[in-house]
Amino acid sequence: MEPRRYKVMYGGRGSGKSWAAARALVLQAYLEPLRVLCARETQKSINESVHELLKVQIAALGLDTEFVVQEQRILGRNGSEFAFAGLRQQGITNIKSFEGFDRVWVEEAQVVTRRSWEVLIPTIRKPGSEIWVTFNPELDTDETYKRFVSNPPADSWVQKVNWDANPWFPAVLEQERLYLKDRDPVAYRNIWEGECRPTVDGAIYAREMQLAGSQERIGRVPYEPSVLVSTYWDLGVGDSTAIWFAQHVNNEVRLIDYYEATGVGLPHYAEVIKTRGYHYNRHVAPHDINVRELGSGRSRLEIAQSLGICFDIAPKLSLEDGIAAARNLLLKCYFDKDKCADGINCLRHYRWDWNQRLDMAKPTPLHDWASHGADAFRYLAVAERAVAKPKPIAYPKMGYA
């Protein structure tokens, strides 16, 4: 309850992190008027938020008469307010509208991107405002883990908390904990002890991304103005659009930049392409860019052309062949660790879906926040395999910090 700019709780399952944060925020909002933003990286409906958890805590504290629980918000009779939002869906403009909030609680923060943090943190600028972060860690290369655990900012309280710190840890979870401890010690250390994994379960590009790291191909990769840039897109419909920016030098593919957003149309991305200031060779999009929109009757290919973007269409390969092409291409890629941070994270987290009933991997990838960056990279790979590139300019090999 002491004032701190950042309050971070991370660790394994069953620790009570979310319950503790919810209860503390309800108490604070009862004691004084506070505007609280409850955020996560993606929130497609209110059911994916902590709305229900806050409702339960209000009842448990006997404060039902002090709060009005609405479908999309929770209001205190003293003027307090709880609002709920997905950072990825908001876009930069909408996120900046939250600057008057006193508290931000970011739940399941392990998947929050670098871009989201860099927009959210300076937005929350009200005197005395606080940012609360709760998460179960996955990789030590994830942005949230690096930002708040590996190198925590000033005026922060960071606490690792696990099941053994929870005096109300239920017996049914104790059975699950002991079962996994015997069955899969690596998974146990991550799920219950809050330790980072070497790779996520079922990661499709685990070996290739580990090699990129060990071979120091993730570092500083500057833009070479004399070499044309090609972009590779995954176009979302009511979902994220992801773009990789690549330069081809000798036998290297240099990924110098990455951009992803949601909730905006093609004019926004045309402006991004323009303001980057790169000299372009070509822009490559998936084959479904030819699909015509119901409202306008025009395809996104035609809309892009009207905005000055002339797309090449990536060859239509099977998912299996596309993933194989991406695996091969990753072995000669160099990534700028800062500008491509969110794209790199997508490639590390892109994983096979899991059949819970059969307890085995499905033959298709999981469609989640990591899919868009991984799909855009796959289009890069199939375009590389199928389309002859212009003869690259010969440059000396360069070192990467």
C-alpha positions as CSV (number, residue, x, y, z in Angstrom):
1,M,0.0,0.0,0.0
2,E,3.0,2.3,0.1
3,P,3.4,4.7,-2.8
4,R,5.7,3.5,-5.6
5,R,5.8,4.3,-9.3
6,Y,6.0,0.6,-10.2
7,K,4.7,-2.4,-8.2
8,V,5.5,-5.7,-9.7
9,M,4.5,-9.2,-8.6
10,Y,5.7,-12.2,-10.7
11,G,6.0,-15.9,-10.1
12,G,4.2,-19.2,-10.5
13,R,0.6,-20.4,-10.3
14,G,-1.4,-20.4,-7.1
15,S,0.4,-17.5,-5.5
16,G,-2.6,-15.2,-5.2
17,K,-0.9,-12.3,-7.1
18,S,-4.1,-11.3,-9.0
19,W,-6.3,-11.6,-5.9
20,A,-3.9,-9.5,-3.9
21,A,-3.7,-6.8,-6.5
22,A,-7.5,-6.8,-7.0
23,R,-8.2,-6.5,-3.3
24,A,-5.7,-3.8,-2.7
25,L,-7.0,-1.7,-5.6
26,V,-10.6,-2.1,-4.4
27,L,-9.6,-0.9,-0.9
28,Q,-7.6,2.1,-2.3
29,A,-10.5,3.1,-4.5
30,Y,-12.9,2.8,-1.5
31,L,-10.7,5.0,0.6
32,E,-10.2,7.8,-1.9
33,P,-11.5,8.6,-5.4
34,L,-9.2,6.8,-7.9
35,R,-9.4,6.2,-11.6
36,V,-8.0,2.7,-12.3
37,L,-7.2,1.2,-15.7
38,C,-7.2,-2.6,-15.8
39,A,-5.2,-3.5,-18.9
40,R,-3.7,-6.4,-20.7
41,E,-2.1,-6.8,-24.0
42,T,-5.2,-8.1,-25.8
43,Q,-8.8,-8.0,-24.6
44,K,-11.4,-9.1,-27.1
45,S,-14.2,-9.0,-24.6
46,I,-14.9,-8.0,-21.0
47,N,-14.8,-11.7,-20.1
48,E,-11.0,-11.7,-20.7
49,S,-10.5,-8.9,-18.2
50,V,-10.2,-8.8,-14.4
51,H,-13.8,-7.4,-14.2
52,E,-15.2,-10.6,-12.6
53,L,-12.3,-10.8,-10.2
54,L,-12.8,-7.3,-9.0
55,K,-16.5,-7.9,-8.6
56,V,-15.8,-11.0,-6.4
57,Q,-13.3,-8.9,-4.2
58,I,-15.9,-6.1,-3.8
59,A,-18.3,-8.7,-2.4
60,A,-15.7,-10.4,-0.3
61,L,-14.8,-7.1,1.4
62,G,-18.5,-6.3,2.0
63,L,-18.3,-3.2,-0.2
64,D,-21.3,-4.0,-2.5
65,T,-23.1,-0.8,-1.4
66,E,-20.0,1.3,-2.2
67,F,-19.6,0.2,-5.9
68,V,-21.9,-0.1,-8.9
69,V,-20.8,-3.0,-11.1
70,Q,-21.7,-2.2,-14.7
71,E,-21.2,-4.5,-17.7
72,Q,-18.1,-2.6,-19.0
73,R,-17.1,-0.5,-15.9
74,I,-17.1,-0.5,-12.2
75,L,-18.0,2.8,-10.5
76,G,-17.5,3.8,-6.9
77,R,-20.0,6.0,-5.1
78,N,-17.1,8.3,-4.1
79,G,-16.2,8.9,-7.7
80,S,-13.8,6.1,-8.2
81,E,-13.8,4.3,-11.6
82,F,-12.4,1.0,-12.9
83,A,-12.0,0.8,-16.7
84,F,-10.8,-2.1,-18.8
85,A,-8.8,-2.2,-22.0
86,G,-6.6,-4.3,-24.3
87,L,-3.4,-2.3,-25.0
88,R,-3.0,-3.8,-28.5
89,Q,-6.5,-3.0,-29.5
90,Q,-6.4,0.6,-28.3
91,G,-3.8,2.0,-30.6
92,I,-1.5,4.9,-29.7
93,T,-4.2,7.6,-29.8
94,N,-6.6,5.8,-27.5
95,I,-4.0,4.7,-25.0
96,K,-2.9,8.3,-24.7
97,S,-6.5,9.1,-23.6
98,F,-5.8,7.3,-20.3
99,E,-3.3,9.9,-19.0
100,G,-5.7,11.1,-16.2
101,F,-5.7,7.7,-14.5
102,D,-4.2,7.2,-11.0
103,R,-3.5,3.5,-11.3
104,V,-2.9,1.1,-14.1
105,W,-2.9,-2.6,-13.4
106,V,-1.5,-4.7,-16.2
107,E,-2.4,-8.4,-15.7
108,E,-0.8,-11.3,-17.6
109,A,1.9,-8.9,-18.5
110,Q,4.4,-11.5,-19.7
111,V,3.1,-10.9,-23.3
112,V,3.0,-7.1,-23.3
113,T,5.1,-5.8,-26.1
114,R,7.9,-3.3,-26.1
115,R,5.7,-0.9,-28.2
116,S,2.8,-1.1,-25.7
117,W,5.0,-0.3,-22.7
118,E,6.7,2.6,-24.5
119,V,3.3,4.1,-25.3
120,L,1.6,3.3,-21.9
121,I,4.3,4.3,-19.4
122,P,4.8,8.0,-20.5
123,T,1.0,8.3,-20.8
124,I,0.4,7.6,-17.1
125,R,1.8,10.9,-15.9
126,K,-0.6,12.1,-13.2
127,P,1.3,13.1,-10.0
128,G,1.3,10.1,-7.7
129,S,0.2,7.6,-10.4
130,E,1.3,4.0,-10.2
131,I,1.7,1.1,-12.6
132,W,1.0,-2.3,-11.2
133,V,2.3,-5.4,-13.1
134,T,1.4,-9.0,-12.4
135,F,2.6,-11.9,-14.5
136,N,3.8,-15.5,-14.7
137,P,7.1,-15.4,-16.6
138,E,7.9,-17.4,-19.7
139,L,11.2,-16.4,-21.3
140,D,13.9,-14.2,-19.8
141,T,14.1,-12.4,-23.2
142,D,10.4,-11.2,-22.9
143,E,10.1,-7.5,-22.8
144,T,8.2,-7.4,-19.4
145,Y,10.7,-9.6,-17.7
146,K,13.7,-7.6,-19.0
147,R,12.1,-4.3,-18.1
148,F,10.9,-5.0,-14.6
149,V,12.9,-8.0,-13.3
150,S,16.3,-8.2,-15.0
151,N,16.7,-4.4,-14.9
152,P,13.9,-2.8,-12.8
153,P,13.4,0.9,-13.0
154,A,13.8,3.4,-10.2
155,D,11.1,3.7,-7.6
156,S,9.9,0.2,-8.1
157,W,8.9,-2.6,-5.8
158,V,9.5,-6.0,-7.4
159,Q,8.5,-9.2,-5.6
160,K,8.7,-12.8,-6.7
161,V,5.8,-14.7,-5.2
162,N,4.9,-18.4,-5.5
163,W,2.4,-20.9,-4.2
164,D,4.3,-21.4,-0.9
165,A,3.7,-17.7,0.0
166,N,-0.1,-18.2,-0.3
167,P,-1.6,-19.2,3.1
168,W,-4.9,-20.1,1.4
169,F,-3.2,-22.4,-1.2
170,P,-6.0,-25.0,-1.9
171,A,-5.5,-28.7,-1.6
172,V,-6.7,-29.4,-5.2
173,L,-3.8,-27.3,-6.5
174,E,-1.4,-29.0,-4.2
175,Q,-2.3,-32.3,-5.9
176,E,-1.7,-30.8,-9.4
177,R,1.6,-29.2,-8.2
178,L,3.0,-32.5,-6.9
179,Y,1.8,-34.4,-10.0
180,L,3.6,-32.1,-12.4
181,K,6.7,-32.0,-10.2
182,D,7.1,-35.8,-10.7
183,R,6.0,-35.8,-14.4
184,D,7.8,-32.8,-15.9
185,P,10.4,-31.0,-13.7
186,V,11.2,-28.3,-16.3
187,A,7.5,-27.4,-16.7
188,Y,7.1,-27.5,-13.0
189,R,9.8,-25.0,-12.3
190,N,8.2,-22.6,-14.7
191,I,4.5,-23.1,-13.8
192,W,4.8,-23.4,-10.1
193,E,8.2,-21.9,-9.1
194,G,8.0,-18.9,-11.5
195,E,11.3,-19.7,-13.3
196,C,11.8,-18.8,-16.9
197,R,11.9,-21.5,-19.6
198,P,14.7,-21.9,-22.1
199,T,11.9,-22.0,-24.8
200,V,8.1,-21.9,-24.7
201,D,6.4,-25.3,-25.0
202,G,5.8,-26.3,-28.6
203,A,7.8,-23.3,-30.0
204,I,8.0,-23.8,-33.8
205,Y,11.2,-21.8,-34.3
206,A,12.9,-22.6,-31.0
207,R,16.1,-24.1,-32.4
208,E,16.5,-21.4,-35.0
209,M,16.0,-18.5,-32.6
210,Q,18.3,-20.0,-30.0
211,L,21.0,-20.3,-32.8
212,A,20.4,-16.6,-33.8
213,G,21.0,-15.6,-30.2
214,S,24.1,-17.9,-29.6
215,Q,25.6,-16.8,-32.9
216,E,25.1,-13.1,-32.1
217,R,22.8,-12.5,-35.0
218,I,20.5,-10.5,-32.7
219,G,22.1,-7.2,-32.0
220,R,22.6,-3.8,-33.6
221,V,21.8,-4.0,-37.4
222,P,21.9,-0.4,-38.8
223,Y,20.0,0.7,-41.9
224,E,22.3,0.8,-45.0
225,P,21.0,3.7,-47.1
226,S,22.6,2.3,-50.3
227,V,20.6,-0.9,-50.1
228,L,16.9,-1.0,-50.9
229,V,14.4,-2.1,-48.3
230,S,11.7,-4.7,-48.9
231,T,8.7,-5.0,-46.6
232,Y,6.7,-8.2,-45.8
233,W,3.2,-8.0,-44.5
234,D,0.5,-10.0,-42.7
235,L,-2.7,-8.0,-43.2
236,G,-5.2,-8.3,-40.4
237,V,-9.0,-7.9,-40.8
238,G,-10.2,-6.7,-37.5
239,D,-6.9,-7.9,-36.1
240,S,-3.2,-6.9,-36.1
241,T,-1.2,-6.1,-39.2
242,A,2.5,-6.9,-39.0
243,I,5.3,-5.6,-41.2
244,W,9.0,-6.7,-41.4
245,F,11.5,-4.4,-43.0
246,A,14.4,-6.3,-44.6
247,Q,17.6,-5.6,-46.5
248,H,19.5,-8.2,-48.5
249,V,23.3,-7.9,-48.4
250,N,25.5,-10.6,-49.8
251,N,23.9,-13.8,-48.5
252,E,22.5,-12.1,-45.4
253,V,18.9,-11.0,-44.7
254,R,19.0,-8.1,-42.3
255,L,15.8,-7.4,-40.4
256,I,16.3,-3.7,-39.6
257,D,12.8,-2.8,-38.4
258,Y,9.3,-4.2,-37.4
259,Y,6.0,-2.6,-37.0
260,E,2.6,-3.9,-35.8
261,A,-0.7,-2.2,-35.0
262,T,-4.4,-2.9,-34.8
263,G,-7.6,-1.0,-35.2
264,V,-6.3,1.2,-38.0
265,G,-6.7,1.0,-41.8
266,L,-4.3,0.9,-44.7
267,P,-3.8,4.7,-44.8
268,H,-2.1,4.4,-41.4
269,Y,0.4,1.8,-42.6
270,A,1.0,3.8,-45.8
271,E,2.0,6.7,-43.6
272,V,4.3,4.4,-41.5
273,I,6.1,3.3,-44.6
274,K,6.5,6.9,-45.7
275,T,7.7,8.3,-42.4
276,R,10.3,5.5,-41.9
277,G,12.4,7.2,-44.6
278,Y,13.7,4.0,-46.2
279,H,14.3,3.6,-49.9
280,Y,12.1,0.7,-51.0
281,N,12.5,-2.2,-53.4
282,R,9.2,-3.9,-53.1
283,H,6.3,-4.6,-50.7
284,V,5.1,-8.2,-50.4
285,A,1.6,-9.2,-49.1
286,P,-0.3,-12.5,-48.7
287,H,-2.5,-13.7,-51.5
288,D,-5.7,-12.8,-49.7
289,I,-5.0,-9.1,-50.3
290,N,-7.0,-9.6,-53.5
291,V,-10.2,-10.3,-51.5
292,R,-12.7,-7.6,-52.1
293,E,-14.3,-5.7,-49.1
294,L,-18.0,-6.0,-48.8
295,G,-18.5,-2.3,-48.2
296,S,-16.5,-0.7,-50.9
297,G,-16.3,-3.5,-53.4
298,R,-12.6,-2.8,-53.8
299,S,-9.8,-5.2,-52.8
300,R,-7.1,-4.1,-50.3
301,L,-4.6,-4.5,-53.2
302,E,-6.5,-1.7,-55.1
303,I,-6.8,0.4,-51.9
304,A,-3.1,0.1,-51.3
305,Q,-2.3,1.1,-54.9
306,S,-4.4,4.2,-54.4
307,L,-2.2,5.0,-51.4
308,G,1.0,4.6,-53.3
309,I,1.9,1.0,-52.2
310,C,2.2,-1.5,-55.1
311,F,2.2,-4.9,-53.6
312,D,3.8,-8.1,-54.9
313,I,1.8,-11.1,-53.8
314,A,3.6,-13.9,-52.0
315,P,3.3,-17.3,-53.5
316,K,0.6,-19.5,-52.0
317,L,2.4,-22.4,-50.3
318,S,1.1,-24.9,-47.8
319,L,1.6,-24.0,-44.1
320,E,4.0,-26.8,-43.8
321,D,6.2,-25.6,-46.7
322,G,6.0,-22.1,-45.5
323,I,7.2,-23.0,-42.0
324,A,10.1,-25.1,-43.5
325,A,11.0,-22.1,-45.7
326,A,11.0,-19.8,-42.6
327,R,13.2,-22.2,-40.7
328,N,15.8,-22.3,-43.4
329,L,15.7,-18.5,-43.8
330,L,16.2,-17.9,-40.1
331,L,19.6,-19.4,-40.3
332,K,20.9,-16.5,-42.3
333,C,18.9,-13.6,-40.7
334,Y,20.3,-10.8,-38.6
335,F,17.9,-8.9,-36.3
336,D,18.1,-5.5,-34.9
337,K,17.4,-6.2,-31.2
338,D,15.7,-2.9,-30.5
339,K,13.7,-2.0,-33.6
340,C,12.7,-5.6,-34.1
341,A,12.1,-6.5,-30.4
342,D,8.4,-7.2,-30.8
343,G,8.8,-9.2,-34.0
344,I,11.6,-11.3,-32.4
345,N,9.3,-12.0,-29.5
346,C,6.6,-13.2,-31.9
347,L,9.1,-15.6,-33.5
348,R,10.2,-17.0,-30.1
349,H,6.6,-17.5,-28.9
350,Y,5.0,-18.8,-32.1
351,R,3.9,-22.3,-31.1
352,W,1.9,-25.3,-32.1
353,D,-1.7,-25.4,-30.8
354,W,-2.4,-28.1,-28.2
355,N,-5.2,-30.7,-28.0
356,Q,-6.1,-30.7,-24.4
357,R,-8.3,-33.9,-24.7
358,L,-5.6,-35.9,-26.4
359,D,-2.7,-34.2,-24.6
360,M,-0.7,-33.7,-27.8
361,A,0.2,-31.0,-30.2
362,K,-2.1,-30.2,-33.1
363,P,-0.7,-30.0,-36.7
364,T,-1.5,-26.2,-36.8
365,P,0.0,-23.2,-35.0
366,L,-1.8,-21.5,-32.1
367,H,-3.5,-18.3,-33.3
368,D,-2.6,-15.7,-30.7
369,W,-0.7,-12.4,-30.4
370,A,2.5,-14.0,-31.8
371,S,0.8,-15.2,-35.0
372,H,0.9,-12.0,-36.9
373,G,4.6,-11.3,-36.8
374,A,5.4,-15.0,-37.4
375,D,3.0,-15.1,-40.4
376,A,4.6,-11.9,-41.9
377,F,8.0,-13.6,-41.6
378,R,6.7,-16.7,-43.3
379,Y,5.6,-14.6,-46.3
380,L,9.1,-13.2,-46.3
381,A,10.5,-16.7,-46.4
382,V,8.2,-18.0,-49.2
383,A,8.9,-14.8,-51.3
384,E,12.6,-15.4,-50.8
385,R,12.3,-19.0,-52.0
386,A,10.1,-18.4,-55.0
387,V,11.1,-15.0,-56.4
388,A,14.5,-14.2,-57.7
389,K,16.0,-11.3,-55.9
390,P,18.0,-8.4,-57.6
391,K,21.7,-9.1,-57.5
392,P,22.8,-7.8,-54.1
393,I,25.4,-5.2,-53.8
394,A,28.7,-6.6,-52.5
395,Y,29.4,-5.2,-49.0
396,P,32.0,-6.4,-46.6
397,K,30.8,-8.6,-43.8
398,M,29.8,-6.5,-40.8
399,G,30.0,-7.1,-37.1
400,Y,26.9,-7.1,-34.9
401,A,27.1,-5.8,-31.3
